Amino acid sequence: MVGRNVRRLRIAVGLSQAALAERIGVDRAYVSGLELGQRNPTIVTLWHIAKALGVKLRQFFDEEKQRQRTGLRPRDER
């Protein structure tokens, strides 16, 4: 969920993976891995990403956007 939200927000502000990576001081491959769910970022890294994208940190954990897109409900609502 976090990686998908990072990707969605990055695209919404018009940044490439390379541009975001440069802003937060990591390799583009790291951003790619994060967006694909292959990396587990620290809260500090997420804070840097949020700052670079101009969003609030909590937006990376927004399940509502995911639920709207997929039609899935949280486990406790199933």
The first five atom37 places (N, CA, C, CB, O) and aatype in JSON, in Angstrom:
{
  "aatype": [12, 19, 7, 1, 2, 19, 1, 1, 10, 1, 9, 0, 19, 7, 10, 15, 5, 0, 0, 10, 0, 6, 1, 9, 7, 19, 3, 1, 0, 18, 19, 15, 7, 10, 6, 10, 7, 5, 1, 2, 14, 16, 9, 19, 16, 10, 17, 8, 9, 0, 11, 0, 10, 7, 19, 11, 10, 1, 5, 13, 13, 3, 6, 6, 11, 5, 1, 5, 1, 16, 7, 10, 1, 14, 1, 3, 6, 1],
  "atom_mask": [
    [1, 1, 1, 1, 1],
    [1, 1, 1, 1, 1],
    [1, 1, 1, 0, 1],
    [1, 1, 1, 1, 1],
    [1, 1, 1, 1, 1],
    [1, 1, 1, 1, 1],
    [1, 1, 1, 1, 1],
    [1, 1, 1, 1, 1],
    [1, 1, 1, 1, 1],
    [1, 1, 1, 1, 1],
    [1, 1, 1, 1, 1],
    [1, 1, 1, 1, 1],
    [1, 1, 1, 1, 1],
    [1, 1, 1, 0, 1],
    [1, 1, 1, 1, 1],
    [1, 1, 1, 1, 1],
    [1, 1, 1, 1, 1],
    [1, 1, 1, 1, 1],
    [1, 1, 1, 1, 1],
    [1, 1, 1, 1, 1],
    [1, 1, 1, 1, 1],
    [1, 1, 1, 1, 1],
    [1, 1, 1, 1, 1],
    [1, 1, 1, 1, 1],
    [1, 1, 1, 0, 1],
    [1, 1, 1, 1, 1],
    [1, 1, 1, 1, 1],
    [1, 1, 1, 1, 1],
    [1, 1, 1, 1, 1],
    [1, 1, 1, 1, 1],
    [1, 1, 1, 1, 1],
    [1, 1, 1, 1, 1],
    [1, 1, 1, 0, 1],
    [1, 1, 1, 1, 1],
    [1, 1, 1, 1, 1],
    [1, 1, 1, 1, 1],
    [1, 1, 1, 0, 1],
    [1, 1, 1, 1, 1],
    [1, 1, 1, 1, 1],
    [1, 1, 1, 1, 1],
    [1, 1, 1, 1, 1],
    [1, 1, 1, 1, 1],
    [1, 1, 1, 1, 1],
    [1, 1, 1, 1, 1],
    [1, 1, 1, 1, 1],
    [1, 1, 1, 1, 1],
    [1, 1, 1, 1, 1],
    [1, 1, 1, 1, 1],
    [1, 1, 1, 1, 1],
    [1, 1, 1, 1, 1],
    [1, 1, 1, 1, 1],
    [1, 1, 1, 1, 1],
    [1, 1, 1, 1, 1],
    [1, 1, 1, 0, 1],
    [1, 1, 1, 1, 1],
    [1, 1, 1, 1, 1],
    [1, 1, 1, 1, 1],
    [1, 1, 1, 1, 1],
    [1, 1, 1, 1, 1],
    [1, 1, 1, 1, 1],
    [1, 1, 1, 1, 1],
    [1, 1, 1, 1, 1],
    [1, 1, 1, 1, 1],
    [1, 1, 1, 1, 1],
    [1, 1, 1, 1, 1],
    [1, 1, 1, 1, 1],
    [1, 1, 1, 1, 1],
    [1, 1, 1, 1, 1],
    [1, 1, 1, 1, 1],
    [1, 1, 1, 1, 1],
    [1, 1, 1, 0, 1],
    [1, 1, 1, 1, 1],
    [1, 1, 1, 1, 1],
    [1, 1, 1, 1, 1],
    [1, 1, 1, 1, 1],
    [1, 1, 1, 1, 1],
    [1, 1, 1, 1, 1],
    [1, 1, 1, 1, 1]
  ],
  "atom_positions": [
    [[0.82, -1.18, 0.0], [0.0, 0.0, 0.0], [0.87, 1.26, 0.0], [-0.94, -0.01, 1.2], [0.6, 2.2, -0.75]],
    [[1.91, 1.29, 0.83], [2.77, 2.48, 0.91], [3.41, 2.76, -0.44], [3.86, 2.29, 1.99], [3.39, 3.9, -0.91]],
    [[3.99, 1.75, -1.06], [4.65, 1.94, -2.35], [3.7, 2.43, -3.42], [0.0, 0.0, 0.0], [4.04, 3.3, -4.22]],
    [[2.49, 1.86, -3.44], [1.5, 2.29, -4.44], [1.1, 3.74, -4.21], [0.26, 1.39, -4.39], [0.9, 4.49, -5.17]],
    [[0.97, 4.14, -2.95], [0.63, 5.53, -2.65], [1.78, 6.47, -2.99], [0.25, 5.67, -1.19], [1.54, 7.58, -3.47]],
    [[3.01, 6.05, -2.74], [4.16, 6.88, -3.12], [4.13, 7.1, -4.63], [5.51, 6.22, -2.69], [4.3, 8.23, -5.1]],
    [[3.91, 6.04, -5.38], [3.86, 6.15, -6.85], [2.73, 7.08, -7.3], [3.67, 4.75, -7.48], [2.93, 7.96, -8.14]],
    [[1.55, 6.88, -6.72], [0.39, 7.71, -7.09], [0.67, 9.19, -6.81], [-0.87, 7.25, -6.32], [0.38, 10.04, -7.64]],
    [[1.21, 9.48, -5.65], [1.49, 10.87, -5.27], [2.64, 11.46, -6.1], [1.83, 10.95, -3.78], [2.6, 12.63, -6.46]],
    [[3.65, 10.64, -6.39], [4.78, 11.11, -7.2], [4.29, 11.51, -8.59], [5.87, 10.02, -7.32], [4.66, 12.56, -9.1]],
    [[3.46, 10.67, -9.18], [2.92, 10.96, -10.52], [2.02, 12.19, -10.47], [2.15, 9.75, -11.06], [2.03, 13.01, -11.39]],
    [[1.24, 12.31, -9.4], [0.32, 13.44, -9.27], [1.04, 14.79, -9.26], [-0.5, 13.3, -8.0], [0.51, 15.79, -9.75]],
    [[2.27, 14.8, -8.71], [3.02, 16.06, -8.69], [3.95, 16.19, -9.89], [3.83, 16.16, -7.41], [4.66, 17.19, -10.03]],
    [[3.95, 15.18, -10.76], [4.7, 15.27, -12.01], [6.18, 14.98, -11.91], [0.0, 0.0, 0.0], [6.97, 15.52, -12.68]],
    [[6.57, 14.14, -10.95], [7.99, 13.81, -10.81], [8.28, 12.42, -11.36], [8.43, 13.9, -9.34], [7.46, 11.51, -11.22]],
    [[9.42, 12.27, -11.96], [9.89, 10.95, -12.37], [10.51, 10.27, -11.15], [10.92, 11.03, -13.56], [10.77, 10.92, -10.14]],
    [[10.74, 8.98, -11.26], [11.44, 8.28, -10.18], [12.83, 8.88, -9.97], [11.55, 6.78, -10.49], [13.28, 9.04, -8.84]],
    [[13.49, 9.19, -11.05], [14.84, 9.76, -10.96], [14.82, 11.11, -10.24], [15.44, 9.92, -12.36], [15.7, 11.38, -9.42]],
    [[13.84, 11.95, -10.55], [13.75, 13.27, -9.92], [13.47, 13.13, -8.42], [12.65, 14.12, -10.59], [14.07, 13.84, -7.62]],
    [[12.57, 12.23, -8.06], [12.29, 12.01, -6.63], [13.53, 11.47, -5.93], [11.1, 11.04, -6.45], [13.89, 11.93, -4.84]],
    [[14.19, 10.51, -6.55], [15.4, 9.94, -5.98], [16.46, 11.02, -5.72], [15.96, 8.86, -6.9], [17.11, 11.03, -4.68]],
    [[16.62, 11.9, -6.67], [17.61, 12.98, -6.51], [17.22, 13.88, -5.35], [17.72, 13.8, -7.81], [18.08, 14.29, -4.57]],
    [[15.95, 14.2, -5.24], [15.5, 15.08, -4.16], [15.71, 14.49, -2.77], [14.04, 15.4, -4.34], [15.95, 15.22, -1.81]],
    [[15.63, 13.17, -2.66], [15.76, 12.56, -1.33], [17.12, 11.89, -1.11], [14.66, 11.54, -1.12], [17.37, 11.34, -0.04]],
    [[17.97, 11.94, -2.11], [19.34, 11.44, -1.95], [19.49, 9.94, -2.0], [0.0, 0.0, 0.0], [20.32, 9.37, -1.29]],
    [[18.68, 9.29, -2.84], [18.81, 7.84, -3.02], [18.91, 7.54, -4.51], [17.61, 7.08, -2.38], [18.75, 8.43, -5.35]],
    [[19.17, 6.29, -4.83], [19.24, 5.85, -6.21], [17.84, 5.65, -6.78], [20.06, 4.55, -6.33], [16.91, 5.34, -6.04]],
    [[17.67, 5.84, -8.07], [16.37, 5.65, -8.71], [15.86, 4.24, -8.5], [16.46, 5.95, -10.21], [14.66, 4.03, -8.36]],
    [[16.77, 3.26, -8.48], [16.39, 1.87, -8.26], [15.73, 1.68, -6.88], [17.61, 0.95, -8.39], [14.87, 0.82, -6.72]],
    [[16.14, 2.48, -5.91], [15.52, 2.4, -4.58], [14.06, 2.83, -4.66], [16.28, 3.29, -3.56], [13.19, 2.17, -4.1]],
    [[13.8, 3.92, -5.36], [12.42, 4.41, -5.52], [11.59, 3.37, -6.26], [12.4, 5.77, -6.28], [10.45, 3.1, -5.88]],
    [[12.14, 2.79, -7.29], [11.44, 1.75, -8.03], [11.1, 0.57, -7.12], [12.3, 1.27, -9.21], [9.96, 0.1, -7.12]],
    [[12.07, 0.11, -6.37], [11.84, -1.01, -5.45], [10.8, -0.69, -4.4], [0.0, 0.0, 0.0], [10.0, -1.54, -4.04]],
    [[10.82, 0.53, -3.9], [9.83, 0.96, -2.93], [8.43, 0.91, -3.53], [10.15, 2.37, -2.44], [7.5, 0.38, -2.92]],
    [[8.28, 1.47, -4.72], [6.98, 1.51, -5.38], [6.47, 0.11, -5.73], [7.06, 2.36, -6.64], [5.26, -0.11, -5.78]],
    [[7.38, -0.81, -5.97], [6.99, -2.19, -6.29], [6.79, -3.05, -5.04], [8.04, -2.83, -7.18], [6.44, -4.23, -5.15]],
    [[7.01, -2.48, -3.87], [6.83, -3.22, -2.63], [8.0, -4.12, -2.29], [0.0, 0.0, 0.0], [7.88, -5.02, -1.46]],
    [[9.14, -3.89, -2.93], [10.33, -4.71, -2.69], [11.25, -4.1, -1.63], [11.1, -4.88, -3.98], [12.2, -4.75, -1.2]],
    [[10.96, -2.9, -1.21], [11.76, -2.2, -0.19], [10.86, -1.79, 0.96], [12.48, -0.95, -0.8], [9.69, -1.48, 0.75]],
    [[11.39, -1.8, 2.15], [10.68, -1.34, 3.34], [11.38, -0.09, 3.86], [10.62, -2.46, 4.43], [12.39, -0.19, 4.56]],
    [[10.85, 1.08, 3.52], [11.52, 2.32, 3.91], [11.37, 2.59, 5.41], [10.96, 3.48, 3.12], [10.41, 2.17, 6.04]],
    [[12.33, 3.29, 5.95], [12.22, 3.74, 7.34], [11.26, 4.92, 7.38], [13.62, 4.14, 7.92], [10.94, 5.5, 6.35]],
    [[10.81, 5.25, 8.56], [9.92, 6.4, 8.72], [10.65, 7.69, 8.32], [9.39, 6.5, 10.19], [10.02, 8.63, 7.83]],
    [[11.94, 7.73, 8.53], [12.73, 8.91, 8.15], [12.74, 9.06, 6.63], [14.19, 8.8, 8.7], [12.58, 10.17, 6.11]],
    [[12.93, 7.95, 5.92], [12.9, 7.99, 4.45], [11.53, 8.45, 3.97], [13.24, 6.61, 3.86], [11.43, 9.28, 3.06]],
    [[10.47, 7.91, 4.57], [9.12, 8.33, 4.18], [8.9, 9.81, 4.45], [8.07, 7.5, 4.91], [8.23, 10.5, 3.68]],
    [[9.46, 10.3, 5.55], [9.34, 11.73, 5.86], [10.02, 12.57, 4.77], [9.96, 12.04, 7.25], [9.48, 13.59, 4.34]],
    [[11.2, 12.13, 4.33], [11.9, 12.84, 3.26], [11.09, 12.81, 1.95], [13.3, 12.23, 3.03], [11.02, 13.81, 1.24]],
    [[10.5, 11.67, 1.66], [9.68, 11.55, 0.44], [8.47, 12.48, 0.54], [9.23, 10.09, 0.22], [8.15, 13.18, -0.42]],
    [[7.81, 12.47, 1.69], [6.64, 13.35, 1.87], [7.02, 14.81, 1.69], [6.02, 13.14, 3.27], [6.3, 15.56, 1.04]],
    [[8.14, 15.19, 2.25], [8.62, 16.57, 2.11], [8.92, 16.9, 0.64], [9.89, 16.8, 2.98], [8.57, 17.97, 0.16]],
    [[9.55, 15.96, -0.05], [9.89, 16.17, -1.47], [8.65, 16.27, -2.34], [10.78, 15.04, -1.97], [8.63, 17.0, -3.34]],
    [[7.59, 15.54, -1.97], [6.36, 15.56, -2.76], [5.39, 16.64, -2.31], [5.69, 14.22, -2.69], [4.4, 16.91, -2.98]],
    [[5.67, 17.25, -1.16], [4.78, 18.29, -0.64], [3.46, 17.72, -0.13], [0.0, 0.0, 0.0], [2.41, 18.34, -0.28]],
    [[3.54, 16.53, 0.49], [2.33, 15.89, 1.02], [2.54, 15.57, 2.5], [1.99, 14.6, 0.22], [3.65, 15.67, 3.01]],
    [[1.47, 15.19, 3.15], [1.55, 14.76, 4.54], [1.92, 13.28, 4.59], [0.21, 15.03, 5.29], [1.49, 12.49, 3.75]],
    [[2.7, 12.91, 5.57], [3.18, 11.54, 5.72], [2.02, 10.54, 5.76], [4.01, 11.41, 6.98], [2.13, 9.44, 5.22]],
    [[0.93, 10.92, 6.38], [-0.21, 9.99, 6.51], [-0.8, 9.58, 5.17], [-1.29, 10.62, 7.36], [-1.48, 8.56, 5.09]],
    [[-0.55, 10.36, 4.13], [-1.1, 10.03, 2.81], [-0.51, 8.74, 2.25], [-0.85, 11.17, 1.85], [-1.11, 8.12, 1.37]],
    [[0.64, 8.33, 2.73], [1.23, 7.07, 2.28], [0.48, 5.86, 2.83], [2.7, 7.01, 2.69], [0.62, 4.74, 2.33]],
    [[-0.31, 6.09, 3.86], [-1.04, 5.01, 4.53], [-2.54, 5.08, 4.28], [-0.77, 5.04, 6.02], [-3.33, 4.46, 4.99]],
    [[-2.93, 5.84, 3.27], [-4.34, 6.06, 2.97], [-4.94, 4.85, 2.25], [-4.52, 7.32, 2.12], [-4.72, 4.66, 1.05]],
    [[-5.69, 4.05, 2.98], [-6.33, 2.88, 2.38], [-7.55, 3.25, 1.54], [-6.73, 1.9, 3.45], [-7.92, 2.5, 0.64]],
    [[-8.16, 4.37, 1.82], [-9.38, 4.76, 1.09], [-9.13, 4.85, -0.4], [-9.9, 6.09, 1.61], [-9.94, 4.37, -1.19]],
    [[-8.05, 5.45, -0.8], [-7.73, 5.54, -2.23], [-7.6, 4.14, -2.83], [-6.42, 6.34, -2.45], [-8.08, 3.88, -3.93]],
    [[-6.92, 3.24, -2.08], [-6.75, 1.88, -2.56], [-8.09, 1.16, -2.65], [-5.8, 1.12, -1.65], [-8.34, 0.43, -3.6]],
    [[-8.95, 1.37, -1.65], [-10.25, 0.72, -1.62], [-11.11, 1.18, -2.79], [-10.96, 0.99, -0.3], [-11.79, 0.36, -3.42]],
    [[-11.08, 2.46, -3.09], [-11.85, 2.99, -4.21], [-11.38, 2.39, -5.52], [-11.75, 4.51, -4.26], [-12.2, 2.08, -6.39]],
    [[-10.09, 2.23, -5.67], [-9.51, 1.72, -6.9], [-9.75, 0.23, -7.1], [-8.04, 2.0, -6.93], [-10.0, -0.23, -8.21]],
    [[-9.67, -0.52, -6.0], [-9.74, -1.96, -6.12], [-11.1, -2.54, -5.75], [-8.7, -2.59, -5.28], [-11.41, -3.67, -6.12]],
    [[-11.9, -1.77, -5.01], [-13.18, -2.28, -4.55], [-13.04, -3.18, -3.33], [0.0, 0.0, 0.0], [-14.03, -3.77, -2.89]],
    [[-11.83, -3.29, -2.78], [-11.6, -4.14, -1.61], [-11.9, -3.37, -0.34], [-10.15, -4.66, -1.59], [-11.72, -2.16, -0.28]],
    [[-12.37, -4.09, 0.66], [-12.64, -3.51, 1.96], [-11.59, -3.99, 2.94], [-14.06, -3.87, 2.45], [-10.98, -5.04, 2.74]],
    [[-11.36, -3.22, 4.01], [-10.42, -3.69, 5.03], [-10.88, -5.04, 5.58], [-10.29, -2.67, 6.18], [-12.06, -5.37, 5.52]],
    [[-9.96, -5.8, 6.11], [-10.25, -7.16, 6.59], [-11.4, -7.21, 7.59], [-9.02, -7.76, 7.22], [-12.21, -8.13, 7.55]],
    [[-11.47, -6.23, 8.49], [-12.51, -6.29, 9.52], [-13.9, -5.98, 8.98], [-12.17, -5.33, 10.62], [-14.88, -6.16, 9.71]],
    [[-14.02, -5.52, 7.76], [-15.32, -5.23, 7.15], [-15.8, -6.36, 6.26], [-15.26, -3.96, 6.36], [-16.93, -6.31, 5.77]],
    [[-14.96, -7.38, 6.03], [-15.32, -8.47, 5.12], [-16.3, -9.43, 5.73], [-14.1, -9.22, 4.69], [-16.69, -10.4, 5.09]]
  ]
}
